[in-house]
């Protein structure tokens, strides 16, 4: 038997596959990660050792700050944000549970589908027109008192819609005895979310967006009210890895559930530490300042934003593709010529630029906007790139940052 027959053909080293210069990740996620996060992700330790126990306790403590909760039921999930979504749904929705699913786009529809797959009786409210949900959309249904669980996203990355009236909707739901499950995958730490103050019962996030950690390790927090429902359930979950009570063994009882993704948790620890070091008010200011600067620059170039301001998500910006321009060609030019990557969309003729975590830095914005405008022009679009660059510089000034800080009621 020859050596050649033992080796599969066509296998080349990674350095022949990956680009010589890493792309600047400015799409809807994953996002660039800080050096400290990357360094932590290179370490492997015992998943049941004393060091891991200390890391877990700190991850929970820092996560409570980021979620703005005092709940003792914060845990990580070895999987993407969708795994955390599924964990929240399958633990709170039993066969026959009446569920109200507020759907603005692709990921809120995914929550509705998950609830149906575990046997929930799902009523879906489709909020059309690329707009946020309002009490007028769902108030009467909530007032009927028929629903036990409501699912909703804070920021719908698929079409860049933000449910800006989430605090009001959550309080209405709680007043009518309905638990509230919120997908905050692209919004947590980029904009306010007050789990306890807004009376939310489960908050889901992924590591690879606002937190600027790696994909594949997520966070989930349950309220005390939600946990009481989980503890008192009588049906046996079909899920094992996603059983919250079994996960609680590792996260709070210091016993075995499954082998935790230790490197990913170390990365998440560092990402959370950096959030806490910056503080949430300053982080919200940075994200809003940078996102509004990008939006103003795109408009100054003569392009149209996809969502109106009253429903617009700041952490992922949707831009209409000009007539006659092919979105994939723009993205291809940006990545091959300018080494910047942005995202297409789910069923919409838009391009999406992220403003989450490490994306929200002035140097990243200047590089991205220039690459975006130059690539659009190369693909046949007519626009004013110098006007956009000038507007970006004006909006990123310290004077504008002070005005944004005043709107947020914090010190710049």
C-alpha positions, 0 to 999 in steps of 0.5 A: 500500500502506497502513501499516496493511497492513504492520503485524501487527494487535494488537501492543502495547508490552511495557509494556502486557503486563507488570505494572506491578509485577513479580511476586515469583518464588517458584516452582520457577524462574526466581528473582529475580536480583540487580541486578548480574546484571541489569546484566551481562545488559544488556551485549553484547561480542565473543564472541571478544574478549580481554574474553570470554576473561577472563570465560570463564576466571573463569567456569570457575574459579568454577564449579569451586569451586561444583561442588567439582571440580578438573576442567578440563572445565567448560563453559557451554551456550547453552540451558536446564538440559535442554540441559546434560542432553542434552549430558551424555547424548549425549556419554557414551551411545553406541548400545548403551550400557547405562544405569541410570536412577534415576527419582523423577519427571518430570526423572529420567524426562527423563534416561532418555528422552534416553539412550534417544533416543541409542540407549542400552539403558536400564534404568529403576528407578522409585523410587515413593512420593515417596521418595529412592533407596537402595542397596537399590533399585539396589545389586544392579543396579550390582553386576552390572557391566552398566552403563556410565552411571547417571543420577540427579537430586539434587533432583526439582523435580517432586515435591520429592523429594531423593536424599539418599543420592546420595554413597553411590549414586555411590560404589557406581556408581563402584566397579562401573565405572559413570559417574554423571550428576547433574542438580543444576539446582535444588540446586547452591549451595543444598545440598552437592554434592561432585563430586570427593569423591562421585566424580560424572562429570557434573554439570548445572545451570541458571542460573535456580535456585540460582545466581540468574542468567538462564534459557537459560545453563547449566553442565556439568562432566565428570570426567577419567574422563568426558572420557576416554570422550568423547575415545575415542568412535568414533561420530559425534554427531548433535548439533553444538552439544552436541558436548562436544569442539567446545564444548571449542574455545571453552571451553578452546582459545579458538577458535570453536564458535558465537556464545556468549550473551555477555550470559548469560555475563556474567550467569552470571559475576556470579551465580557471583561472588556465590556465591563472595563469600558462600562455599558454607558460608554459602550452604548455611546461609542456604538451610537456615535459610530453608527449614526456617523456611518448612516449620515455618511451613506446618505451623504453619498446619495444612497438610501437606508432600508429602514426608516429612523423610527424602526432602524437598527443601529447595530446592523445598517441596511442600504438599498442596492442602487438600480442596475447594481448586483449586490454580490458583485459589490461584496466580491469587489470589497473583499478581493480588492479592499479586503473588507467583508460586508453582508448581503441579506435574506430576501431583500436587495440590500447590503448590510454593514455591521456596527457591533463591538470592535466594528465600531471604531473610527479607523474601521469606519473610514476603511469600510466606507471608502471600500464600499463607495469605491466598490459600488462605483466600480460596479456601476453605481453613481454616488458622491464618495468624497461627500460621504467621507467628509460627512463621516469625518464630521460626524465622528468629531468630538463635538458630535460625540458630546452631543450624542452623550448629552442625548444619552444623559452620560458624560462623554 
